[in-house]
């Protein structure tokens, strides 16, 4: 079992519980700790997996397509693949959510790649970012959507 914490250093922590390697690619499960005013991913969607969020602590503001909602401890929300979503912590309290991706298409290495790019300093080395990025692993690519002001989640969209 994976028990790894990846501190992205921008108010966002990923605590891996089970990754694709642990579950035979059936699912990935991790806790996300979101500090007040944390830098969070831009609005994005996933082609190859569904995502379920379960609120553990605090109040998460979640936007799915054009619907804005708050998740409080004990609340959950299923995000079907292809739906555009983003989240923020607009409170002065720490927010914790449990995220479940089905099927399990990524491991903690995905977030380690993000961390290495963020820690490099200066503008990101896009050749390195794209070289470490495997769209099949995350179900995402860097092509913008035409109808909505967002991108599929990529290393590029996080570091820009």
Secondary structure, DSSP 8 states (H G I E B T S, - for coil): ---EEEE-SSSEEEEEEE-HHHHTTS-EEEEEEE-TT-----SB--SS-EEEEEEEES-EEEEETTEEEEE-TT-EEEE-TT--EEEE--SSS-EEEEEEEES----THHHHHHHHHHHT-SS--HHHHHHH--HHHHT--S-B-SSSS-B---HHHHH-
